[in-house]
């Protein structure tokens, strides 16, 4: 039986099956049985891939998609009930005071939402508890009986719809295949773009700099690579002029005289090694080899033809970026050329292609600047760079040109329309219309961009089209977009061993490398914002997502399809349409279809109320972002109805009286990303019911307010955990959070008394944790065993310990944390013995503050490595009143210490007398601290011996205060200093 025929078997489930604890496996089985398996996806992909004007087929496919969305929603609802069952079971078990373990086990294994399975466990409950559970169960049973009926009805509809689409696809495929066969049996059947080396432009505008640079690179022997043909690349988005520049260079007289053989091949989307080798051979010798299909023979002939010649090979419009072996195979005979200076010039849209071919140099093409683009646009219309002397058309034309952002192909597209009618009113109509961007024709920009889209795999198409929810210049982060893709289920989670966020980031990088996104700006915190590469790229997203994505800009509303699933609303008070117009536009939407609602700006009350009305209709919303202006708006949201919600962002920055969140939020059992911008004081006690939560993005200390955080086993970050002597805040809550990464601050550790208790945090298993801060409010001798039990994973990069009451270091500090880059030991009043931290190979920052250490010496340097503190760049020794010596003995002269130290700060060490700087000649200090740039010594009254300062031109900042040394110094020595502070 063929895969299509294997789908859509009628579904009939008993109610007991619906509520079975093994429902996860049953969900998967039901999805396959009603057609949501691989064959169903293949059918939709096949139908989507057909380029047809068959309206009947398009309607059938659209109907099938709607049914597929309904089936997906039904699966979500069923899974929601599974999660609800587990949470209710867990909560009931915690409430019941079982007399023995056997009765608890009996209850747990017997939990079923059927009349027989309910009676047994209720015997152990109080009357009040039993009544509450029965009321909940009766409602749940009623809704699930209804869902069973819906599942059967939907299965029948899917089966009928699939059969219609299958028949239509087969019919349409036959017609298309027949048409192709009649047209050609050659490459024309693939409808690939073909280019040649001949210039088609009568005049080239604005590429002089790029042209001259390429000519220099192509004719300069420094570009050549020994024993390998050099590769250069021209990179840019579709229609920006890559091919034209390559043609211009290819036909330049300098190139013509420098290369004995010049060959031009249009590669396009299909990388056929035999075809490309044959065309190279034919271009090199001028003979035809159409009958020769043996690759080895072709390559032998090609090598013989080129071995003693300098050649230039242009590979235009290259797309292949996955199979590097085919590339290596194709260029193998070219690497044996005996004449230095042979080069391959590749043009491509994708940075990934550049990486694969290992291009030595890249020329990145952007749109033409105004000085070149405006006369070029005029020349496209009038064959004259000055609008034929028509000043009024020039003004309108320049306004239209500004919309094209310097793209030559876009200019050609619009010029075709404009030169048909030179009437001013017509030009103004074109200027004010959005429709011109979707015009088709041989030089239309959209077919070029559409090709980029269609060449992508389906998962990238889906992710890119979803970006139509943004405006063309709206900045977004990679994380933000990945979280939204996660909510919609766009990410393929079948990749074993990969986090879903990493899969999403890979998708994003792929789209970035294909030229769909560009970097807009980077913040000081390292956050990078992106936008669409070009307004036309945004238009492409809107075009392909026209029936599913709608972005309402307050000043522009379009005709709205009832099939819209993803809605975003921008509203600018300056340029907004009347409130009523936006309300009317929103009224065209069907709330039951919506999967995304994103509100970016503060909205008038009428528009916001319309959104609230839509939210009452929708049940299967997956992503919601709201900017709320009052507590009332928050309370009016009916969160308990959103059974599919996975992404929730609430912006409530103006709230002064919002102490906590509605308890109903904690019934969002599918919620994965929860972001709040608000000054909250507390969280609901049942917050841990959000069992699917992966990211809780909120003011850091609010993380410490989560009771029973250990139940959030999918959580990926926990910034702060406050150990408390009450249920739900024990240190062992951390034990089940195996996936947390980033930074973790654990405070109030005085509430942990024993090593076995501390070990339950299982910090050693948290491989993704990057930074850990351990804090005691007051120190005790017992802290030593507790700190031993808090051993972190070896991947840790930053560690801080504050308030620790032990005398000695934990045994795991130096030998285990081999990747440590930052170490802070603060206010550990009894800590006397430092570990051999000089052995930490990657340690860059070290802060010692408030310790009881008397001497920094050999035990701190260690004995294993010949280079001590090999990476240390910043050292702070602060408020250590017992520190007397920082020893540098003769034995240390045999190895290097502090080779990279740039900043040294010593403050508040009132007993400190000796430093490695004390009593040293300049040459010795240079050996010990060769890279020092900043020296700060303050409140160390016993230090009086320092070398002449500055001892190096690198030392540009010195601050020495309250020491005996400063009284004997002469200020004339500080000629290299940017700043001198003394006292």
N, C-alpha and C positions, 0 to 999 in steps of 0.2 A: 504494500500500500504506500502511495506517495506521501510525503510529509504533510502536505496540505490536507489530504483526506483523513489524516489521523486525528485531526482536532475536532473540537466541539461535540463531544459525546454528552448526551443528556445527563444532568446532575440531579440527584435526589438524595438529600441527606436527612437523617433523623436529627431531632433536636439534641439528643445526647451527644452526637458527633460534633455538633457546633461548639459545644462547651467542653469538649474533651481537653485534658491538659496537654495532650500531644498535638494541639491544634496547629503548631508551627509547621510540622510535616504535612498536615492535612491542607493547610493553606497552599503549600507548594503544589501538592497533588491537584487541588481544585483548579489552580491557575492553569496548569497544563491541560486539564480536562476540558476547560471551557475555551481554550485557545490562546492563553497568554504565555505559551511556551515558545520555543525557538521557531517552530513553523509559522506561528501567527506573526511573529516579528518579521520573519522572512517575507511573508505575504505583504505586509504593510510596506516594507522596504522596496519590494518589487513594484508595487503600485505607485509608491512615491517617486521611484526612479524613472518612470515612464514620462517622457516629455510629450504630452498629448493635449489636444484641444477638445478631447472627449468630455463634455460637460457631465454626461451621465456617469462616467467612471469617477470623475472628481467628486461628485456628490455621494457616490457609494463609498468611496474611501473616507470622505469626511464623516459619514454616518458611522462607519466602522471604527474610526478613531474615537468618536464620542462614546460608542459602546465600550471600547477598550478602557477609556477613562472611567466610565461607570463601574466596570469590572474591577479596575484598580482601586477605586474608592471602596467598593464592597469588601475587597480583601483587607484594606486598611481598617475598615470598621470591625471586621472579624478579629483582626489582630489586636485592635484596641480592647475588645472584650476579653481576649486572652490575658493581656496585661492587667486589666481591671480585676480579673479573677485572682491573679497571682498576688496583687497588692492587697485585695480584700482578705484573701487567705492569710497573708503575712500579718495583716493588722489584727485579724481575729485571733490568731495564735498568740500574739503578744498580749492581748487583753485577757485571755482565758487563763486562769490559774489551775493548770492541770495537776492532778494528784500524783501521777506517775508518768514516766516516759512512754510507756506503751500506749496510753490513751492519746498522748500527743501524736505519736506516729500514726495511730489509727485514724485520727482526725485528718492529718495531713494527706495520707494516701487516699482517703475516702472522699475528698472534697470534689463534688460534682454538683452542677446546677440542675439536678433532677430531683423529683420529689423523694425518691428512695434514698438518695445520698445525702439529702439535707437533714433528715430526721436524726440520724445517729450522732453527728457532732453537736447538734443543738442540745442534747441532753446535758452537756457539761456547761452550758451557758446559764447566765442569770436570765430572768424573764425579760428584763429590759434589753439586754444584748440580743437575745433571740428574736425579739419583736423587730428590732431595727434591721437585723439581717434579713428576716423574712420579707419585710417591706421592700428592701432593695432588690431581693431576688425575684419577687413577683414582677416588678417593673422590668428587670433585665430579661426574664423569661419571655415576657410579652413582646419586647422589642426583637428578641432573637428568633422567635417564631416567625415574625414578620420578615426578618432578614432571610430566613430560609426560603420563603416564598419568592422574595426578590431575586435570590440567587438562581432559582429554577427558571424564572421568567427571563432573566438576563442571559442565561445559557442558551435558551431557545432563540432569542433575538440575535445573539452573536453567531450562532450556527447558520441561521438564515442569511444574515448579512455577509458572512464570510463566503458562503457559496456564491452569492451574487457577485462579490468582488473577484473571486477566483475566476469565474466564467468571463467577466469583463476584462480582467487582466490577460487571460489567455487569448481572447479575441483580439484585444488591442495589440498584443505582442505579435500575433500572426500578421496583422496589418502592417505594423512597423517593420517587421522582418522582411516582408514582401517588398515594401517600399525601398528599403536599404538594398536589397538584392538587385532591384531594377536600376538603382542609381549607380552603384559601383561595387566592385569586389575588392577594392584597394583601400588605401588609408582614408579616402574620402568617406568611407562608410562609418568611420569613427567620429567624423565631424570635428576633427582636431584643427586647431588654428595652425596655419602654415605661414612661414615667413621665408624671405630670401635675403640675399646680401645687397640687393638693389634698393637704393634710397627711394622712397615714395613721396618724401616731403620736398617741395621746391625750395624751401628755406628753413634753416634750423635756428631756433631762438634759444638763447640763454644757456647753452651747454659748453661754452668755450673753456671754462676752467676744468670741467670733467674731461673734456676731449683732450686737452693738452696734457693733463696728468696721465691719461691712459696711453697716449702716444709715447710719453717719456718712459713709462713702465715697460711697455712692449718692446721698445728698442734699446733698453738699457740692459747690458749683460749682467748687472748686479741682481736682476730679477731671476736669473737662471738658478736652478738647483742642480747640484751634481747628481748624475745617474738617475735623474727623474725629470719628467716634463713639468714645467711650472704651470700653475693654474691661477688665473685672476678671475674675479667675479664682479658683475654689475648687479646690484641688489636694489629692489624697489617694488612698490605695490603695482597692481595691474593698471596699465594705461599711463604710467608716469613717464615712459619714454626710454625704457631699457633697450629695446630692439633698435630704435632710431639711433641712439648713441652708438650702439655696436656697429650698425651699418655705416655711420659716419666715420668711425675709426677704421673699419675694415677697408674702406675705399680711399683712405688718406694716401697721398703719394709717398709719404715716408714709410708707411706700412707696406705699400706695394713694392718698393725697392728693397726693403730690409728682409722680407720673407720670400723665399723661393716658391713656397707653396702656401696658398691661402684656401681654406675650405670652410664653407658655411653649412651647418646642419640645424634644422629646426627639430628639437627633441620632443617637445610637448609632453603630454601626460604619460605616454607609454614608452618606457625605456627598454628598447629592443636592441640588445647588443649586436646581433647579426645585422640588423638593418643599419645601425649606426656605423658599424665597421665597413659595411659595403659602401655606404655613402662617402665615408672618408676615403676609401680606396678610389672610388670613381672620381672624387674631387681632386685627388692627388695626381692621377694619371690620365684622366679624360676619357677612359674607356668604360664600357658598360659591363657589369657583372651580375645582371639580374637573375641569371640561372644558378649562380654559385651560392649555396646555402651552408657550406661547411665552414664553421667559424675558424678552425685552425688554418685552413687553406687561405681564407680571406686575410687572416692576420699575418701569415707568412708573406703574402704578396704586398700587404700594406707596409710591413717592416722593410722589405726590399726596396720599396718605392721611396721611403722617407729616411732611410738610415744615414744618408749623406746630404740631407737637405734640411735647412731651417724652415720650419713651417708654423703657421698660425691656424688654429682650429677654433672656430666659433661654434659653441653649442648653445643655441638660443632657446629660451623658454623651457628650462629644465625643471622638472618637478620631483623626480625620484630622489628620495632621501632616506630610504629604509635599508635597501640592499646594497651595502658598500662592496660586497664581493663582485657584483655585476660591474660596478664602476671600475674596480681594480682590474677585472678581466678585460674590459674594453680598452683601458689605457696601457695595458701591459706592452704591446708592441711599440707604443710611442715612446716608452722610457728608454729604448735602446738606440735612440737617435744619437749619432756621433757628433752632430753640429750643435754647439752651445747656443742657447737662446730660443729654442722652440717653446711655444706657449699655447695653452688652451684658455680661451676666454668664455666664461659661462655667464649667461644672464638668467636670473631666477627671482621669484618673489619670496622665497623661503630661506631664512637664515640657516635652517637645518640642512639645506642643500650645500650651502657654503661650508658648513662644518664637515659634511661627508666627503666633499671633493678636496678638502684640506687646502683651500685657496690661500695663496701667499699674501694677497692684498685684495681688498674689497673697495669698490666704488659704490657708495650709497646714494641713490637718487631720491631727492625729495621733489615736491611740486615746484614748478618754475616760480621765481620771484616776480613781483608785480612789474618790474621794469621789462622783463621778457614776456610775461604771460599776457599782459594787456595788449601789446601790439600783435602777439601771436593770435589771440582771440579775434582781433579785428581782421587779421589777414585770412583767417578761416572763413570769414563772412564776405569780405570785400576784395580779397587779394591785395589788400592795402593795409599797412599797420596803423593808419590814421582814420579809419572809418569812412573813407572816401570823402573826407571833408565835412561830413554831417555831424555837427557838434551836438545836436539834440539826441541823436541816436548814440553818440559816443557816451554821453552821461548815463543813459539807461543801460547801454552795453557794459559799461564798467561796473555798474551795480550787479548785473547778472554774473559778470566774470568773477566778482568777489565771492560768489556762492560756490564757485568751482574749485577754490583753494589750489589753483595752480596746476590742475591735472589736465594734460594735453588731450587725452581721449574724451574727457568730459567736455572740453571746449569744442571739439569736433562735433560731438553729439548735439549740443545746443545750437551751434552755428548752422547746422543743417535746417533747423526749424526757423531760425531768425532770417536767413537769406531768402526764404520762401516768401516773406512778406516784410517789406521795409517800412511798414506803417508804425508810427510811434505807439498807438494804442495797442497794437498787437504785441509789440515788444514789452510794453508795460504789463500786459496780461501774462506774458511768459515770465517776466520778472517776479510777479506776485504769485505765480502758480507753483505748486509742488509736483505737479504731474510730469513736468518735462524730464525729471530725473529718471523716469521709468521708460522713456522712449527707446525703441529698439531700432537697430540698423547695423550695417557692417562695421561702423566705427563707434558704436554705442559703448559707453564705459561699463554699463551694467552686465552685459554678457561676459566681459573680462572678469569682473568681480564675481559674477555668478559662477564662473568656471572655478574660481578659487574655492567657493563655497561647496560646489558639487563634488569637487575632487577630495574633499575631506571625508573621513569616515563618519558614519552616522552619529556616533556619540559626540563628536565635535560639532557637527551641524546642529544638533539639538541644543548644546550648550551655547553656541554662538547666537542662534536665533533668539534665545531667551534674553540676550542682552538688549533686545529692543525695548525693554522696560526702562532703559536709561535714555536721557537726552544725549545728543551728539557730543556735547562738551561737559557732561557730568562726570566728575572724577569718582573712581571706585578703587578699592583695594582688591588684591588677589584673594585674601581671606573672605572678604565680604561676598564676593561672587561665588567662591567655592561653597560657602555655607548655603547660599540660595540654591545652587545646583544640587547640593546634598538634600535639601528639603524637597526638591521636585523628583528625586530619585533618578537623576541623570547620570550618576557615576556608577561605573561597573565595579561592583564590590566583589566580584568573583576572583580577583587577583589575590592569591593566598600570600599571607605575610605582609601585605601592604595596608596601611591605614587609609581610610576613605578620604581623609584630608590630603594625604600625599597623592592619591590618584587624581583628586580635583586640581591640585597644584600642577601636576603633569599636564592635564588638559589645558590649563590656563597658559602654561609656558608654550605648549604646542601652538595655541592660537596666537600668542605673542610672536613666536618665531615665523608664523605664516603671514605676519604683517597686518593682523586685524586690530591689534591694540598698540598703543605707544605709551611710553612713560611721560607722565605730566609733570610730576614734582616729587621730591623726597623731603620728608620732614627731618628735623634734627634727631628725632627718636628712631630714625631708620625706617619709618613707614613710607612705603612707595605707593603713589597714586597713579592710576592709569586712565586713559580715555581711548575712544575709538581713534584709530590711525588717521581717519579722514571722515568728514561728514558723509561722504558717499558710502563709506563702509557702514556707517550707522543706517543710511538709507537701505543698504542691502539687508541688514538685519530686520528692519521694519518690513521690507518687501516679503522676505521668506516667512516672516512670522505674522503676516497681516491678519490672519484669521484667529490667532491665538494670543498675541501680545498687543497691549494698548497702553501707550504712554500719553496721558492727557497733560498737555502744557496749558496753563491757565489762559494763554492767549491764542491757542490753536486747538480746535476740536475737529475731528474728522468723522466720517460716517462709521458707525460702530457695528461690527458684526456680532450677532447674538452668541457666536461660538467662542468669544473672548474668554481666556482662562487666566491670563496674567495681566493685572492692572497696576499701573503706577501713576501717581498724581503729583504734578508740580504746579505750584500756584504762586505767581508773583503779583503782588498788589499793584505794582506800577503798570504792568502791561496786561492785566487780566481781563478776560471777558466778563460780562455781567455774571453774577453768581447763578442766576437762573439758567443761563446757557450751559454751564457745567453740570448743574443738577439735571437738566434735560438729557444731557449726554450720558450721565451715569444711569439714568432711569432706563436706558436701552439695554443695559446689561442684565444677564440672568445670574443672580447670586449663587444659584445651585451649581453653576459651571465654574465658578471662580476657584482658582488654586493659589493665586498670589494677589495680595493687596498691599501696596506700598505707598505710604503717604510721606512725602519728603518735606513739605512745608506746612506752616500753620495755616489752617483753612477757616474760611468763614463758617459760621454755625450751620447755615443751610446745607453746604456741601458736606460738612462733617456728619450731619444727621443723615444725609443720604447714604454715606458710607456705613453708618451704624445700621441702617435699614438693610443694606446689602449683607452685612455680617449676620443679621438675623436669618437670612435666607440660606446662607452658605453653611455647609456642614463639613465639607472636605477641603477646607482651606489648608494649605501646606506652609505658606509663608505670609507673615503679617508684620508690617512696620507701621506704627502709628505715632504721630506727634500729638500728645494730649495736653489740653490747656487747663483742665480742672479735675479734681477728685471725682466729680460726678460722672465725667466722661469715662473714667476708669471703671467705676462701679457699674456703668450701664453695659459694659461688654459682657456678653454671655459666653465666657470661656469654656464652660463645660460642654458646649455643643461641638467644639472643634476637635473631632476625634482624629484628624489627620495632621494637625498642626505640628510642624517640625522646626520652624524658625519664627521666633517672636522677638521683636525689638520695640521697646516702649521708651519714648523720649518724653520725660517728665521733669525737665531740668528746672522749671519754674515752681515746682511744688515745694511748699514750706511745711505743710501739715500732713504729708503722706508718710505715715509711720511704717506701714507694711503693705503687703499686696493682698488682694482678695484670695481666700482659700481655694476658690474655684480654679485658679490658675494651676494648682497642684494636681488637677485632674487631666492635664495635658500629657498623657502617658507616652505619646510619641515625640514630645518636644526634645530636640537635639541641641539647638542653639537658642539661648535666652540672654538677651542683652537689655540692660536697663540703664537709662540715664536719669537718675533721680536720687534725691537725698533720703534714702530709706534708713530706718533705724533698726528694724527687725524683719525677719522672714517668717512666713507661716510655719507652724510646727510640723505640718505634713509636707514640707518642701521636698523631702526625700522620696515622695511618691513619684517624682519626675524621673522614673527609672531609666529613660532613654537619654537623659541629658548628657551631652558631651562637652559643651562650652557654656559656662555661666559668666558672662562678661559684665562686670559691675565693679563698683568701688571695692578695692582689694579687701578691706577689713570685713566687708559684708560676707565674704566666704566663711569667716569664722562663726557666723550666725546659723549655719546650716546644721540642724539637729539630725543625727543619724546619717551623716554624710557618707558613711561606708556603704549605704544602700545604693548610692549613685555609682555603680561599678563601671559605667562607661565614661565617667568624667575624665577629661584630658588635662584640665588645669585646676589646681587648688592653691590659690596664692597665700592663704592664711588659715591656719588651724590653731584654735585656742583650746588647750587641754583644760577641762573643767571637772570638778569632782561631782558630776551628775550624769545620769543616763543620757546617752546620745552624743557625748563629747569626750569619750574615753580615747586614749591614744590608739587603741586597737581599731578605731574607726578607719584609720589610714590603711590598714592591712589589706583590705579588699580593693583599694584604688590602685590597681597595678598599672594603669595606663597614664597616670598623671605625669606631665612634663613641665617644662618651664621652671618657675621659681616657687618654692614652698617655704613659708615662714611658720615655724611651730613655736608658740609662746606658752607661758605658764607651765614649763616643764617640771617645776617643783611639785606638781600634782602627780608626777610619775615617780614611784618609789623603788621599783625593782627592775633588774635587767630583763627578766622574762616578760614583764609588762611592756617595757620599751621595745623589745624585739617583735612584739605583735604588730607594730607599725610597718614592719617588713620593708624598711627603706632600702635595704640591699637589693631588693627585687625591682625597684623602680628605675628601669634603664633609661627612660626618657627625661628624668629629672636633671635639670641643668644647674640649678642653684638651690642651696639649702641653708636656712638660717635657724639655728637652735637657740632658744632664749629661756633663761631662768630669771625670775624676778629677785630671787635671793639664792645664794649658794649654800650647799651642804656637802659634807664628806661623801654621803651616799650617791651624790651625783656621778661619781666615777663609774659605778656599775651601770647606771642609767645611760650614760654617754656611750659606754661600750655596746649597749643594746641598740643604739641608734646608728649603727654602721650604715653609711650610704652606699650606693652602687659606684663602681669604679669609673663610670662615665661622667661623674660630677665635675663641673668646671668651676663652681664657686661655692665656698663654704664659709659660714659665719657662726661663731659660738660666742654667746654673751651670757654673763652671770653664772657661769659654771663654777661649782664650788669645790671641785677636786683639785688635788695637788699635781697629779701627773697627767700626761697626754693619753688619749685613747690609743690602744695598740694598733688601730687601723689607719691612723691619720696619714703617716708617710708611706708605708708600703702599699696601701690599697689605692689611694687617690692619685693615680699616676698621671691623669689628665688635668689636674687642678690648675687653674689659672689665677684664681683670686682666693686669698685666705684672710679672714678677719677674726682675731681673738680679742674680745673686749670685756672689760670689767669682770675678769675671772680672778678674784682677789687672792685666792690661795694657789693659783697655778704657778709652780716654781720651775718645772722642768719642761723645756721645749723639745719637741720631737726633731729629728734630723730633716727639717724642711728644706735645707739646702740641696737635698737630693731630688726635689720635685722639678722635673725637667721643664715643665711648661708654665711654672708659676711666674706671673707677671706683676701682681699687686699683692703686697703683704702689709697688713696693719696689725700692730701689737699695741694694745691699749689697756691700761689698768690691770696689768698682771703682776704677780709677786716674784717675777724672775730677777735673779741677782746678777746673772752673767749670761751674755750671749757669746758662745764660744764653740769649741769643737763638737759638743753634743748636738748643736744646732746645724753645723755645716754638714755633718755626716762623713762617712768614710768610704762610700762605694764609688763615687764618681770623681774623676779628676777635675771636673769643672763644677764649681759650686754656684748655686743660684744662676744657672745658665741663661734664663730668660727674664729674670727679675728686672722690672723697669721702674717701679715705684715702691719705696719702703717708708713706712711711718712707724715711729716708736714714740708713743704719747702717754703721758701721765703714768709713768712707771717709777714710783718713788723709791723702790728697793734696788733698782738697777744701778750697779756700780761700775761694771766693766763691759765693754764690747771688745772682746779679745781678738787680736790678729797676731798669732804666734808665727815663729819662723817657719814652722812646718807648712803653713798655708802658702808660703811663697812659691812652692813647687807646683801649685795649680792656680787656675784663674778663679777669682770670685767677683761677683757683681760686674761682670764685663759689660752688661747692657743697662745698668742702673742709670736712670735719667733724673729721678727726683728723690732726694733724701730729706726727710723731715724728722727732727728730734725735738720734742717739747715736753716740759714738765717732768724731767728726770733729775730730781734735785740732788741725788747722790752720785750721778754719773761723772766719772773722772776721765776714763780712758776711752778713746775712739780709735778706729783704724786710721783716722787722719792725724792723730796726735803725734807730735814730734817727728813727723815724716818730712823727708825732702820732697821737692816737687816731682822728681822722677819716680819716687816710690808711690806717691799718691796717684800719679798717672797710670801706673800699673794696676793699682787696686780699684780705681774708679775712673776708667778712661772715657766714659760716656756721660758723666754727670753734667746736667744742665741747670739744676736748681738745688740749692742747699739752704735749708731752714733749720736754725738751732735757736730755740727760745726757752727761757726759764730753766736753764741748766747752769747754775751759778758756779759749779766747780770745774767747768771746762775752761782751760786757759792755754792749752797748747794746740795750735792748728798751723798748718803750713801757710806760706804766703799765698794769699788769695787775690785774684783767681789764679789757679795753677794751670788753667786751660782756657782757650778761646771759646770752648763749648759752654763753659760755666757762665751763664748769662743772668742768673738771678741768685742773689744771696740776701738772706735776712738773718741777722744774728742779734739777739736781744737778751739782756739780763745774763750775760756770761762774763767771766773774768778776762776772756780773750780779747774782747772788743776794746778794752781800755789800752791795750798795747799795740793796736793796729794803726797803720797809716792809711788814710783814705786814698792817697795817690796810687795805690796798688790796684784799684778797681777800674782800670781803663776799659775793660771789655764788658762791663756790666750794663745791662739794660735797666736794672733797678738795684739799688742798695738800700737796705733798711737796717739801721743799727740803733742800739740803745744801751 
